[in-house]
């Protein structure tokens, strides 16, 4: 009888460990999603704030390197 109780307890502990490790994985995924969201917000804010200055900088750099800007794409027929 003791063997049966010990086996049941061991099964319970194994299931609890598996469940806790699965919950840890879910929490990690949420943390990564929050980090990706924060990075996206920072990038959008940076481009909004410094977009004009970056455009001027890269256009000046292209001029110094004698790079001809690409022609705008032709509108689609139809």
Secondary structure, DSSP 8 states (H G I E B T S, - for coil): -HHHHHHHHHHHHHHHHHHHHHHHHHHHHHHHHHHHHHHHHHHHHHHHHHHHHHHHHHHHHHHHTT------------
